[in-house]
Amino acid sequence: MPETTTDPTFADGHGAAEDPFIAPVAMEDDPDELFPGDRGTLDPEVRRVLVHVLQRRFLSADGNRAEWRLLLEHQQIIESRMHDLYLRLVVDQGRGLAYKQQVRSDEFEVPILLKDSPYNRTETLVLVHLRTVFQRESAAGESAPRIDVEDVEQTVLSYLTDADGSTARQQKAIRAALDRLDREGVIDEESSGRYRISSLVEVVLSAEKLAELRAWLRHRTDTADAEKEAGR
């Protein structure tokens, strides 16, 4: 009895390959599937840029040149994916920054994905000083303003009171504020205690908000001075 074969090249008895079924491809041999059940359609590098924007506070052209180029090349599809999540992509090419914003509407209910993490009082005071220095130095032609921790402490301590704790406690709070802003990319610690101020500070604290906070600080200072005079 002749031996039976399942080789598809002999399926029609004439050596022609006419198997109507496509042989399954192992996942590791399928370049379009990155993980089991993957239904994504974006190229791997574009996915990484999308995740980068979602994970971090911002994407910098200077610090992430390859990702920035991919973002601009695929901006429309990345925006589309973010809009599905009720997020807005902001690309500020002048400052070389891209970041996300939560879409909000009074006309329909929007599920909130991004949770606000407000700055505390000390962090706000540090931000005001950084924004003021950035504005002043940029106007003078400095492209990358820098500041020392001692300068920050000297200014911010002048606005704190005994109610904020001892000087040591206040200094610790200021250092913690600088650490948070460093993690968020508002500043970059180039060496111990010396920071480069990023243009992101203008996004975090707009000119209008800066003016409002400065007026509040002036009012507090004037009130404190008046109370001291009255107590003499």
C-alpha angles and dihedrals in degrees: 000000000000117000115257117231131197094198105134091219087073097043097111095036092245100080094259120138107231103148104151093205127083114229112244116254120223114242092243089055094050108086092192096060114070097178137004110296093009110169097170119126102195122101113255095251092050090050089054092053090050091050090046091056092046095046101045136051093242146349116235124209091211097048098037108033097161093046091046091054091049091047092055092044093051100027095126097055092042089051089049092054091047092048088056085063093046091252127133122217114218116196113190103187092177092063094029093238135130124188142156133249131195112247111232129183139182090201100061138011114269121195106231115231100167115065118209114241103192122206117249123234097272092045090051092051090050090049092051091053093046091048091049093050092046091051093047096045094044090053088053090055100261108144096192111030116202133197139187125231090238090060091051093048094048092053099040094045089058089065097045123087138202087272087069091062134250123335090256091053091048092050090050090053090050092051090049089052091051090049092054093047089048091054090049093050097244088121133014121214102224094175135357108306095352121106137188111218114227124218085242086085087074090056095046092046115029122206090252093052091045091055090048093051093045090054089050091051092048090051091050091048093049091048092049091049091050091051091051091051092049091050095056 
